[in-house]
């Protein structure tokens, strides 16, 4: 895109992508926020497959997909915060209409494994990193966020009680403030 420097925010697999960008392109990354993600090490950030196992595959039809997404969001969501079923259903419908591909989740799962363990390489990152993770995340255990913050010198870790693997509306102002504070700090102190 030709941008000389960017602030990166990524969640889940996106957090892993952001970490890789900071490792490989640290001279062009101004800051990075890794949310509900992990280092790729096999002993941290693992999913609770027992809790996920009952979901089964997502149906092919639109309404079945919406209903499945609501069930999955209840399992993966944040028990400490309000569950907005109408918003989940609306987003699931828009996502289905945009392009439904049942194999996409499998490809995403494979990508998380294929990305490998970044722990050692994260030790060389000199980009300001903010790590946000919830204590109730069953898709990526909070140990993944803790390991990410521990691997990056000077990283800031924010652990949120009751947050799962989603973005509860109640936390949007907090997410925005945390990320804005990081960006403003970096922009005021470019060295």
MDTraj code that builds the backbone (N, CA, C; nanometers):
import mdtraj as md
import numpy as np

residues = "UNK UNK UNK UNK UNK UNK UNK UNK UNK UNK UNK UNK UNK UNK UNK UNK UNK UNK UNK UNK UNK UNK UNK UNK UNK UNK UNK UNK UNK UNK UNK UNK UNK UNK UNK UNK UNK UNK UNK UNK UNK UNK UNK UNK UNK UNK UNK UNK UNK UNK UNK UNK UNK UNK UNK UNK UNK UNK UNK UNK UNK UNK UNK UNK UNK UNK UNK UNK UNK UNK UNK UNK UNK UNK UNK UNK UNK UNK UNK UNK UNK UNK UNK UNK UNK UNK UNK UNK UNK UNK UNK UNK UNK UNK UNK UNK UNK UNK UNK UNK UNK UNK UNK UNK UNK UNK UNK UNK UNK UNK UNK UNK UNK UNK UNK UNK UNK UNK UNK UNK UNK UNK UNK UNK UNK UNK UNK UNK UNK UNK UNK UNK UNK UNK UNK UNK UNK UNK UNK UNK UNK UNK UNK UNK UNK UNK UNK UNK UNK UNK UNK UNK UNK UNK UNK UNK UNK UNK UNK UNK UNK UNK UNK UNK UNK UNK UNK UNK UNK UNK UNK UNK UNK UNK UNK UNK UNK UNK UNK UNK UNK UNK UNK UNK UNK UNK UNK UNK UNK UNK UNK".split()
xyz = np.array([
    [0.0810, -0.1193, 0.0000],
    [0.0000, 0.0000, 0.0000],
    [0.0854, 0.1259, 0.0000],
    [0.2145, 0.1092, 0.0178],
    [0.3034, 0.2237, 0.0122],
    [0.3038, 0.3106, 0.1365],
    [0.2502, 0.2619, 0.2470],
    [0.2478, 0.3404, 0.3701],
    [0.3815, 0.3273, 0.4422],
    [0.4387, 0.4373, 0.4868],
    [0.5698, 0.4285, 0.5524],
    [0.5636, 0.3665, 0.6922],
    [0.4499, 0.3776, 0.7573],
    [0.4356, 0.3212, 0.8914],
    [0.2892, 0.3117, 0.9292],
    [0.2539, 0.2058, 1.0012],
    [0.1138, 0.1842, 1.0369],
    [0.1024, 0.1364, 1.1813],
    [-0.0160, 0.1570, 1.2367],
    [-0.0533, 0.1014, 1.3656],
    [-0.1419, -0.0186, 1.3343],
    [-0.1046, -0.1353, 1.3833],
    [-0.1732, -0.2594, 1.3505],
    [-0.2558, -0.3063, 1.4699],
    [-0.3797, -0.3468, 1.4430],
    [-0.4652, -0.4075, 1.5446],
    [-0.5177, -0.5375, 1.4854],
    [-0.4984, -0.6476, 1.5565],
    [-0.5470, -0.7759, 1.5079],
    [-0.6010, -0.8596, 1.6219],
    [-0.7078, -0.9332, 1.5920],
    [-0.7690, -1.0209, 1.6917],
    [-0.7637, -1.1649, 1.6434],
    [-0.7376, -1.2562, 1.7367],
    [-0.7336, -1.3993, 1.7095],
    [-0.6256, -1.4272, 1.6038],
    [-0.6602, -1.4843, 1.4907],
    [-0.5606, -1.5056, 1.3845],
    [-0.5019, -1.3719, 1.3397],
    [-0.5838, -1.2665, 1.3416],
    [-0.5344, -1.1331, 1.3065],
    [-0.4264, -1.0848, 1.4018],
    [-0.4359, -1.1253, 1.5287],
    [-0.3302, -1.0922, 1.6239],
    [-0.2000, -1.1606, 1.5873],
    [-0.2108, -1.2837, 1.5396],
    [-0.0927, -1.3579, 1.4958],
    [-0.0314, -1.2926, 1.3721],
    [-0.1165, -1.2455, 1.2822],
    [-0.0686, -1.1741, 1.1631],
    [0.0033, -1.0463, 1.2061],
    [-0.0573, -0.9725, 1.3005],
    [0.0063, -0.8508, 1.3502],
    [0.1408, -0.8776, 1.4157],
    [0.1499, -0.9868, 1.4909],
    [0.2777, -1.0235, 1.5520],
    [0.3825, -1.0510, 1.4445],
    [0.3426, -1.1232, 1.3415],
    [0.4350, -1.1550, 1.2322],
    [0.4795, -1.0275, 1.1607],
    [0.3862, -0.9351, 1.1417],
    [0.4228, -0.8071, 1.0798],
    [0.5255, -0.7326, 1.1643],
    [0.5066, -0.7320, 1.2978],
    [0.6013, -0.6645, 1.3861],
    [0.7383, -0.7311, 1.3825],
    [0.7395, -0.8634, 1.3691],
    [0.8660, -0.9374, 1.3603],
    [0.9364, -0.9072, 1.2286],
    [0.8640, -0.9182, 1.1190],
    [0.9255, -0.9090, 0.9866],
    [0.9370, -0.7674, 0.9316],
    [0.8530, -0.6763, 0.9773],
    [0.8519, -0.5400, 0.9235],
    [0.8498, -0.4371, 1.0361],
    [0.9259, -0.4638, 1.1412],
    [0.9270, -0.3754, 1.2572],
    [0.9609, -0.2318, 1.2251],
    [1.0356, -0.2090, 1.1181],
    [1.0709, -0.0723, 1.0806],
    [0.9516, 0.0037, 1.0219],
    [0.8458, -0.0667, 0.9854],
    [0.7284, -0.0018, 0.9261],
    [0.6055, -0.0092, 1.0158],
    [0.6158, -0.0790, 1.1266],
    [0.5040, -0.0904, 1.2194],
    [0.5272, 0.0091, 1.3331],
    [0.4326, 0.1009, 1.3508],
    [0.4454, 0.2035, 1.4549],
    [0.4042, 0.1466, 1.5921],
    [0.2990, 0.0649, 1.5932],
    [0.2560, -0.0032, 1.7141],
    [0.1717, -0.1228, 1.6713],
    [0.1540, -0.2155, 1.7650],
    [0.0727, -0.3332, 1.7347],
    [-0.0115, -0.3685, 1.8567],
    [-0.1379, -0.3994, 1.8311],
    [-0.2274, -0.4472, 1.9359],
    [-0.2695, -0.5884, 1.8998],
    [-0.2416, -0.6812, 1.9892],
    [-0.2749, -0.8220, 1.9699],
    [-0.3860, -0.8568, 2.0682],
    [-0.5016, -0.8942, 2.0140],
    [-0.6179, -0.9223, 2.0980],
    [-0.6571, -1.0690, 2.0860],
    [-0.6867, -1.1318, 2.2012],
    [-0.7324, -1.2704, 2.2076],
    [-0.6538, -1.3605, 2.1134],
    [-0.5218, -1.3518, 2.1228],
    [-0.4327, -1.4240, 2.0334],
    [-0.3257, -1.4955, 2.1147],
    [-0.2269, -1.5511, 2.0462],
    [-0.1231, -1.6287, 2.1125],
    [0.0057, -1.6251, 2.0314],
    [0.1092, -1.6815, 2.0886],
    [0.2417, -1.6850, 2.0261],
    [0.2567, -1.7967, 1.9228],
    [0.1651, -1.8908, 1.9264],
    [0.1781, -2.0090, 1.8411],
    [0.2439, -2.1262, 1.9123],
    [0.2937, -2.1030, 2.0340],
    [0.3515, -2.2131, 2.1119],
    [0.2398, -2.3108, 2.1484],
    [0.2696, -2.4388, 2.1422],
    [0.1675, -2.5425, 2.1648],
    [0.1215, -2.5520, 2.3105],
    [0.1996, -2.4988, 2.4024],
    [0.1640, -2.5139, 2.5437],
    [0.0882, -2.3939, 2.6007],
    [0.0515, -2.2974, 2.5166],
    [-0.0267, -2.1816, 2.5612],
    [-0.1350, -2.1494, 2.4587],
    [-0.2394, -2.0806, 2.5055],
    [-0.3413, -2.0307, 2.4146],
    [-0.4276, -2.1350, 2.3474],
    [-0.4356, -2.2530, 2.4050],
    [-0.5110, -2.3605, 2.3398],
    [-0.6616, -2.3440, 2.3602],
    [-0.7364, -2.3972, 2.2653],
    [-0.8825, -2.3951, 2.2721],
    [-0.9315, -2.5055, 2.3649],
    [-1.0489, -2.4835, 2.4210],
    [-1.1165, -2.5848, 2.5016],
    [-1.2059, -2.6649, 2.4066],
    [-1.1490, -2.7689, 2.3481],
    [-1.2215, -2.8447, 2.2463],
    [-1.3432, -2.9173, 2.3015],
    [-1.3427, -2.9485, 2.4300],
    [-1.4597, -3.0115, 2.4901],
    [-1.5794, -2.9167, 2.4839],
    [-1.5555, -2.7900, 2.5097],
    [-1.6636, -2.6912, 2.5050],
    [-1.7086, -2.6630, 2.3622],
    [-1.6163, -2.6715, 2.2682],
    [-1.6478, -2.6409, 2.1283],
    [-1.7076, -2.7600, 2.0541],
    [-1.6813, -2.8802, 2.1030],
    [-1.7191, -3.0013, 2.0313],
    [-1.8665, -3.0170, 2.0025],
    [-1.9513, -2.9651, 2.0864],
    [-2.0946, -2.9815, 2.0677],
    [-2.1549, -2.8955, 1.9588],
    [-2.0792, -2.8057, 1.9025],
    [-2.1337, -2.7157, 1.8006],
    [-2.1591, -2.7849, 1.6674],
    [-2.0734, -2.8784, 1.6308],
    [-2.0873, -2.9424, 1.5001],
    [-2.0586, -2.8434, 1.3884],
    [-2.0664, -2.8891, 1.2645],
    [-2.0379, -2.8004, 1.1515],
    [-2.1519, -2.7014, 1.1279],
    [-2.1186, -2.5876, 1.0717],
    [-2.2197, -2.4871, 1.0370],
    [-2.3014, -2.5363, 0.9183],
    [-2.4331, -2.5206, 0.9235],
    [-2.5179, -2.5622, 0.8112],
    [-2.4934, -2.4777, 0.6860],
    [-2.5350, -2.5296, 0.5733],
    [-2.5175, -2.4604, 0.4454],
    [-2.6193, -2.3491, 0.4231],
    [-2.7428, -2.3673, 0.4734],
    [-2.8476, -2.2684, 0.4441],
    [-2.8304, -2.1440, 0.5306],
    [-2.8844, -2.0330, 0.4848],
    [-2.8661, -1.9040, 0.5507],
    [-2.9183, -1.9053, 0.6944],
    [-3.0433, -1.9446, 0.7150],
    [-3.0985, -1.9414, 0.8509],
    [-3.0276, -2.0405, 0.9421],
    [-2.9918, -2.1561, 0.8901],
    [-2.9157, -2.2521, 0.9689],
    [-2.7818, -2.1958, 1.0106],
    [-2.7177, -2.1239, 0.9181],
    [-2.5897, -2.0603, 0.9486],
    [-2.6066, -1.9545, 1.0576],
    [-2.7101, -1.8744, 1.0484],
    [-2.7357, -1.7710, 1.1496],
    [-2.7595, -1.8355, 1.2860],
    [-2.8453, -1.9380, 1.2892],
    [-2.8747, -2.0060, 1.4164],
    [-2.7490, -2.0688, 1.4762],
    [-2.6675, -2.1318, 1.3918],
    [-2.5424, -2.1925, 1.4384],
    [-2.4481, -2.0852, 1.4928],
    [-2.4394, -1.9725, 1.4246],
    [-2.3517, -1.8640, 1.4686],
    [-2.3955, -1.8103, 1.6043],
    [-2.5259, -1.8015, 1.6255],
    [-2.5755, -1.7573, 1.7563],
    [-2.5327, -1.8568, 1.8638],
    [-2.5499, -1.9869, 1.8378],
    [-2.5080, -2.0887, 1.9354],
    [-2.3574, -2.0801, 1.9613],
    [-2.2803, -2.0710, 1.8536],
    [-2.1342, -2.0640, 1.8672],
    [-2.0928, -1.9387, 1.9429],
    [-2.1590, -1.8285, 1.9165],
    [-2.1249, -1.7025, 1.9837],
    [-2.1570, -1.7084, 2.1323],
    [-2.2617, -1.7813, 2.1682],
    [-2.2920, -1.7985, 2.3111],
    [-2.1810, -1.8797, 2.3789],
    [-2.1308, -1.9812, 2.3112],
    [-2.0246, -2.0656, 2.3675],
    [-1.8930, -1.9883, 2.3762],
    [-1.8590, -1.9163, 2.2701],
    [-1.7304, -1.8477, 2.2628],
    [-1.7307, -1.7102, 2.3278],
    [-1.8488, -1.6548, 2.3478],
    [-1.8623, -1.5170, 2.3924],
    [-1.8149, -1.4909, 2.5332],
    [-1.8552, -1.3763, 2.5815],
    [-1.8084, -1.3242, 2.7097],
    [-1.9154, -1.3386, 2.8164],
    [-1.9018, -1.4371, 2.9049],
    [-2.0047, -1.4585, 3.0065],
    [-2.0187, -1.3430, 3.1045],
    [-1.9197, -1.2585, 3.1139],
    [-1.9251, -1.1447, 3.2046],
    [-1.9939, -1.0230, 3.1469],
    [-2.0450, -1.0350, 3.0227],
    [-2.1036, -0.9201, 2.9556],
    [-2.2327, -0.9613, 2.8850],
    [-2.3128, -0.8632, 2.8478],
    [-2.4418, -0.8868, 2.7828],
    [-2.4212, -0.9530, 2.6469],
    [-2.5025, -1.0556, 2.6190],
    [-2.5007, -1.1210, 2.4881],
    [-2.6097, -1.0575, 2.4024],
    [-2.5714, -0.9980, 2.2908],
    [-2.6646, -0.9290, 2.2018],
    [-2.6991, -1.0205, 2.0847],
    [-2.7992, -1.1055, 2.1050],
    [-2.8363, -1.2043, 2.0041],
    [-2.8766, -1.1387, 1.8726],
    [-2.9505, -1.0295, 1.8780],
    [-2.9949, -0.9628, 1.7547],
    [-2.8754, -0.9135, 1.6727],
    [-2.7749, -0.8569, 1.7391],
    [-2.6567, -0.8082, 1.6676],
    [-2.5780, -0.9243, 1.6071],
    [-2.5663, -1.0340, 1.6820],
    [-2.4960, -1.1516, 1.6304],
    [-2.5684, -1.2059, 1.5077],
    [-2.7004, -1.2159, 1.5148],
    [-2.7796, -1.2671, 1.4021],
    [-2.7654, -1.1766, 1.2799],
    [-2.7687, -1.0467, 1.3030],
    [-2.7576, -0.9517, 1.1917],
    [-2.6206, -0.9626, 1.1243],
    [-2.5131, -0.9698, 1.2034],
    [-2.3780, -0.9840, 1.1464],
    [-2.3632, -1.1169, 1.0739],
    [-2.4192, -1.2230, 1.1308],
    [-2.4093, -1.3548, 1.0669],
    [-2.4809, -1.3547, 0.9324],
    [-2.5953, -1.2904, 0.9258],
    [-2.6680, -1.2814, 0.7996],
    [-2.5912, -1.2019, 0.6951],
    [-2.5331, -1.0899, 0.7370],
    [-2.4528, -1.0102, 0.6427],
    [-2.3309, -1.0884, 0.5954],
    [-2.2662, -1.1595, 0.6864],
    [-2.1488, -1.2391, 0.6488],
    [-2.1879, -1.3492, 0.5506],
    [-2.3007, -1.4142, 0.5758],
    [-2.3478, -1.5199, 0.4857],
    [-2.3767, -1.4621, 0.3469],
    [-2.4436, -1.3491, 0.3427],
    [-2.4785, -1.2859, 0.2150],
    [-2.3553, -1.2399, 0.1381],
    [-2.2515, -1.2013, 0.2097],
    [-2.1282, -1.1539, 0.1470],
    [-2.0550, -1.2682, 0.0778],
    [-2.0684, -1.3883, 0.1308],
    [-1.9992, -1.5015, 0.0700],
    [-1.9780, -1.6132, 0.1696],
    [-2.0659, -1.7093, 0.1711],
    [-2.0581, -1.8202, 0.2661],
    [-1.9643, -1.9281, 0.2137],
    [-1.8693, -1.9679, 0.2962],
    [-1.7735, -2.0716, 0.2601],
    [-1.7464, -2.1561, 0.3849],
    [-1.8068, -2.2731, 0.3906],
    [-1.7939, -2.3589, 0.5096],
    [-1.6497, -2.3959, 0.5402],
    [-1.5665, -2.4035, 0.4393],
    [-1.4279, -2.4450, 0.4633],
    [-1.3402, -2.3317, 0.5158],
    [-1.3934, -2.2108, 0.5220],
    [-1.3130, -2.0969, 0.5677],
    [-1.2638, -2.1160, 0.7110],
    [-1.3511, -2.1661, 0.7992],
    [-1.3086, -2.1861, 0.9390],
    [-1.1984, -2.2901, 0.9489],
    [-1.2067, -2.3947, 0.8664],
    [-1.1021, -2.4962, 0.8672],
    [-0.9700, -2.4357, 0.8195],
    [-0.9750, -2.3561, 0.7129],
    [-0.8525, -2.2920, 0.6633],
    [-0.7929, -2.1999, 0.7692],
    [-0.8774, -2.1301, 0.8439],
    [-0.8291, -2.0415, 0.9483],
    [-0.7619, -2.1229, 1.0594],
    [-0.8227, -2.2334, 1.0978],
    [-0.7633, -2.3185, 1.2011],
    [-0.6276, -2.3726, 1.1563],
    [-0.6183, -2.4150, 1.0321],
    [-0.4916, -2.4653, 0.9779],
    [-0.3871, -2.3545, 0.9769],
    [-0.4287, -2.2327, 0.9433],
    [-0.3349, -2.1202, 0.9390],
    [-0.2764, -2.0913, 1.0767],
    [-0.3568, -2.1050, 1.1815],
    [-0.3037, -2.0791, 1.3160],
    [-0.1956, -2.1801, 1.3529],
    [-0.2132, -2.3042, 1.3107],
    [-0.1135, -2.4071, 1.3391],
    [0.0084, -2.3888, 1.2493],
    [-0.0158, -2.3607, 1.1219],
    [0.0931, -2.3482, 1.0245],
    [0.1824, -2.2274, 1.0525],
    [0.1311, -2.1286, 1.1222],
    [0.2122, -2.0091, 1.1486],
    [0.3282, -2.0387, 1.2434],
    [0.3187, -2.1462, 1.3195],
    [0.4293, -2.1882, 1.4051],
    [0.4442, -2.1046, 1.5308],
    [0.5450, -2.1381, 1.6057],
    [0.5740, -2.0733, 1.7334],
    [0.6606, -1.9497, 1.7093],
    [0.6073, -1.8328, 1.7419],
    [0.6780, -1.7060, 1.7211],
    [0.7491, -1.6577, 1.8482],
    [0.7455, -1.7336, 1.9565],
    [0.7943, -1.6858, 2.0857],
    [0.9359, -1.6297, 2.0769],
    [1.0301, -1.7036, 2.0253],
    [1.1695, -1.6577, 2.0199],
    [1.1823, -1.5321, 1.9343],
    [1.1146, -1.5302, 1.8205],
    [1.1237, -1.4135, 1.7310],
    [1.0558, -1.2907, 1.7921],
    [0.9536, -1.3114, 1.8748],
    [0.8884, -1.1979, 1.9405],
    [0.9845, -1.1272, 2.0359],
    [1.0842, -1.1975, 2.0839],
    [1.1839, -1.1363, 2.1710],
    [1.2662, -1.0289, 2.1036],
    [1.2691, -1.0293, 1.9709],
    [1.3458, -0.9279, 1.8974],
    [1.2617, -0.8059, 1.8596],
    [1.1329, -0.8097, 1.8880],
    [1.0433, -0.7008, 1.8498],
    [1.0696, -0.5794, 1.9386],
    [1.0850, -0.4647, 1.8756],
    [1.1056, -0.3390, 1.9485],
    [0.9900, -0.2423, 1.9230],
    [0.8850, -0.2917, 1.8649],
    [0.7642, -0.2142, 1.8382],
    [0.6795, -0.2122, 1.9654],
    [0.6215, -0.0981, 2.0025],
    [0.5317, -0.0974, 2.1190],
    [0.4119, -0.1903, 2.0950],
    [0.3917, -0.2822, 2.1883],
    [0.2863, -0.3841, 2.1743],
    [0.1898, -0.3749, 2.2920],
    [0.0615, -0.3791, 2.2588],
    [-0.0455, -0.3890, 2.3574],
    [-0.1104, -0.5246, 2.3369],
    [-0.1252, -0.6005, 2.4443],
    [-0.1891, -0.7318, 2.4385],
    [-0.3158, -0.7258, 2.5231],
    [-0.4297, -0.7573, 2.4605],
    [-0.5587, -0.7581, 2.5304],
    [-0.6148, -0.8991, 2.5229],
    [-0.6559, -0.9521, 2.6383],
    [-0.7093, -1.0886, 2.6404],
    [-0.8118, -1.1012, 2.7527],
    [-0.9080, -1.1892, 2.7334],
    [-1.0102, -1.2116, 2.8345],
    [-0.9851, -1.3383, 2.9138],
    [-1.0290, -1.3365, 3.0382],
    [-1.0115, -1.4534, 3.1252],
    [-1.1054, -1.5674, 3.0880],
    [-1.2112, -1.5390, 3.0122],
    [-1.3115, -1.6406, 2.9787],
    [-1.3026, -1.6855, 2.8332],
    [-1.1875, -1.6678, 2.7711],
    [-1.1699, -1.7043, 2.6301],
    [-1.1450, -1.8548, 2.6188],
    [-1.2417, -1.9288, 2.5619],
    [-1.2228, -2.0729, 2.5455],
    [-1.1730, -2.1093, 2.4066],
    [-1.1678, -2.0141, 2.3154],
    [-1.1113, -2.0395, 2.1824],
    [-0.9592, -2.0259, 2.1857],
    [-0.9110, -1.9312, 2.2641],
    [-0.7672, -1.9077, 2.2804],
    [-0.7455, -1.8711, 2.4265],
    [-0.7037, -1.9676, 2.5057],
    [-0.6889, -1.9479, 2.6493],
    [-0.6043, -1.8242, 2.6788],
    [-0.6354, -1.7577, 2.7893],
    [-0.5656, -1.6366, 2.8297],
    [-0.4149, -1.6581, 2.8432],
    [-0.3710, -1.7805, 2.8616],
    [-0.2264, -1.8076, 2.8676],
    [-0.1573, -1.7644, 2.7382],
    [-0.2303, -1.7641, 2.6275],
    [-0.1727, -1.7175, 2.5004],
    [-0.1412, -1.5693, 2.5030],
    [-0.2317, -1.4908, 2.5598],
    [-0.2065, -1.3475, 2.5729],
    [-0.0934, -1.3190, 2.6697],
    [-0.0940, -1.3917, 2.7801],
    [0.0137, -1.3726, 2.8782],
    [0.1497, -1.4079, 2.8174],
    [0.1538, -1.5165, 2.7402],
    [0.2802, -1.5576, 2.6770],
    [0.3256, -1.4551, 2.5730],
    [0.2311, -1.3981, 2.5000],
    [0.2660, -1.2961, 2.4008],
    [0.3292, -1.1763, 2.4695],
    [0.2638, -1.1270, 2.5742],
    [0.3173, -1.0110, 2.6457],
    [0.4537, -1.0412, 2.7076],
    [0.4702, -1.1625, 2.7602],
    [0.5983, -1.1998, 2.8210],
    [0.7096, -1.2104, 2.7172],
    [0.6744, -1.2452, 2.5944],
    [0.7752, -1.2650, 2.4898],
    [0.8277, -1.1344, 2.4317],
    [0.7471, -1.0289, 2.4357],
    [0.7856, -0.9019, 2.3733],
    [0.8357, -0.8051, 2.4806],
    [0.9599, -0.7625, 2.4707],
    [1.0132, -0.6691, 2.5708],
    [0.9270, -0.5425, 2.5786],
    [0.8850, -0.5088, 2.7004],
    [0.8094, -0.3860, 2.7218],
    [0.6623, -0.3910, 2.6837],
    [0.6117, -0.5070, 2.6447],
    [0.4708, -0.5160, 2.6060],
    [0.3807, -0.4858, 2.7246],
    [0.2647, -0.4274, 2.6949],
    [0.1643, -0.4015, 2.7973],
    [0.0565, -0.5081, 2.7865],
    [0.0217, -0.5710, 2.8971],
    [-0.0820, -0.6729, 2.9011],
    [-0.2027, -0.6201, 2.9759],
    [-0.3198, -0.6324, 2.9115],
    [-0.4466, -0.5983, 2.9755],
    [-0.5333, -0.7237, 2.9719],
    [-0.5634, -0.7785, 3.0890],
    [-0.6488, -0.8962, 3.1002],
    [-0.7841, -0.8492, 3.1536],
    [-0.8908, -0.8886, 3.0828],
    [-1.0248, -0.8423, 3.1173],
    [-1.1075, -0.9595, 3.1699],
    [-1.1493, -0.9480, 3.2949],
    [-1.2320, -1.0518, 3.3570],
    [-1.3648, -1.0652, 3.2832],
    [-1.4047, -1.1898, 3.2570],
    [-1.5334, -1.2175, 3.1958],
    [-1.5399, -1.2032, 3.0453],
    [-1.4301, -1.1608, 2.9827],
    [-1.4283, -1.1458, 2.8367],
    [-1.3893, -1.2783, 2.7720],
    [-1.4640, -1.3165, 2.6691],
    [-1.4345, -1.4367, 2.5936],
    [-1.3706, -1.4021, 2.4603],
    [-1.4065, -1.4778, 2.3573],
    [-1.3464, -1.4614, 2.2247],
    [-1.4402, -1.3792, 2.1356],
    [-1.4697, -1.2597, 2.1817],
    [-1.5544, -1.1688, 2.1047],
    [-1.5319, -1.0265, 2.1541],
    [-1.6097, -0.9334, 2.0988],
    [-1.5974, -0.7922, 2.1337],
    [-1.7284, -0.7422, 2.1939],
    [-1.7511, -0.7646, 2.3236],
    [-1.8751, -0.7175, 2.3837],
    [-1.8891, -0.5653, 2.3687],
    [-2.0068, -0.5222, 2.3293],
    [-2.0320, -0.3795, 2.3075],
    [-1.9920, -0.2961, 2.4299],
    [-2.0141, -0.3491, 2.5492],
    [-1.9798, -0.2767, 2.6725],
    [-1.8304, -0.2437, 2.6802],
    [-1.7480, -0.3219, 2.6114],
    [-1.6031, -0.3001, 2.6169],
    [-1.5511, -0.2120, 2.5034],
    [-1.6343, -0.1786, 2.4073],
    [-1.5861, -0.0984, 2.2945],
    [-1.5176, 0.0303, 2.3393],
    [-1.5756, 0.1069, 2.4329],
    [-1.5049, 0.2285, 2.4767],
    [-1.3688, 0.1974, 2.5395],
    [-1.3613, 0.0887, 2.6143],
    [-1.2331, 0.0531, 2.6767],
    [-1.1312, 0.0117, 2.5713],
    [-1.1731, -0.0712, 2.4744],
    [-1.0818, -0.1093, 2.3660],
    [-1.0318, 0.0157, 2.2934],
    [-1.1255, 0.1033, 2.2590],
    [-1.0889, 0.2253, 2.1866],
    [-0.9907, 0.3102, 2.2653],
    [-1.0145, 0.3253, 2.3953],
    [-0.9259, 0.4071, 2.4782],
    [-0.7874, 0.3439, 2.4899],
    [-0.7815, 0.2124, 2.5103],
    [-0.6518, 0.1447, 2.5224],
    [-0.5693, 0.1602, 2.3943],
    [-0.6331, 0.1353, 2.2808],
    [-0.5614, 0.1439, 2.1522],
    [-0.5246, 0.2885, 2.1219],
    [-0.6172, 0.3825, 2.1446],
    [-0.5887, 0.5243, 2.1198],
    [-0.4748, 0.5733, 2.2079],
    [-0.4713, 0.5312, 2.3337],
    [-0.3622, 0.5718, 2.4230],
    [-0.2273, 0.5226, 2.3712],
    [-0.2231, 0.3992, 2.3224],
    [-0.0989, 0.3460, 2.2659],
    [-0.0567, 0.4275, 2.1440],
    [-0.1495, 0.4489, 2.0527],
    [-0.1183, 0.5237, 1.9298],
    [-0.0733, 0.6657, 1.9633],
    [-0.1449, 0.7329, 2.0524],
    [-0.1075, 0.8698, 2.0897],
    [0.0298, 0.8737, 2.1550],
    [0.0586, 0.7775, 2.2407],
    [0.1908, 0.7717, 2.3043],
    [0.3008, 0.7569, 2.1994],
    [0.2803, 0.6662, 2.1041],
    [0.3807, 0.6444, 1.9996],
    [0.3972, 0.7686, 1.9130],
    [0.2870, 0.8327, 1.8783],
    [0.2953, 0.9503, 1.7925],
    [0.3600, 1.0682, 1.8641],
    [0.3424, 1.0791, 1.9955],
    [0.4068, 1.1864, 2.0734],
    [0.5544, 1.1573, 2.0989],
    [0.5899, 1.0282, 2.0994],
    [0.7273, 0.9866, 2.1290],
    [0.7775, 0.8955, 2.0167],
    [0.8051, 0.9509, 1.8990],
    [0.8373, 0.8678, 1.7822],
    [0.9648, 0.7845, 1.7951],
    [1.0523, 0.8145, 1.8884],
    [1.1741, 0.7358, 1.9002],
    [1.1444, 0.6095, 1.9777],
])
top = md.Topology()
chain = top.add_chain()
for i, resn in enumerate(residues, 1):
    res = top.add_residue(resn, chain, resSeq=i)
    for name in ("N", "CA", "C"):
        top.add_atom(name, md.element.get_by_symbol(name[0]), res)
traj = md.Trajectory(xyz[None], top)
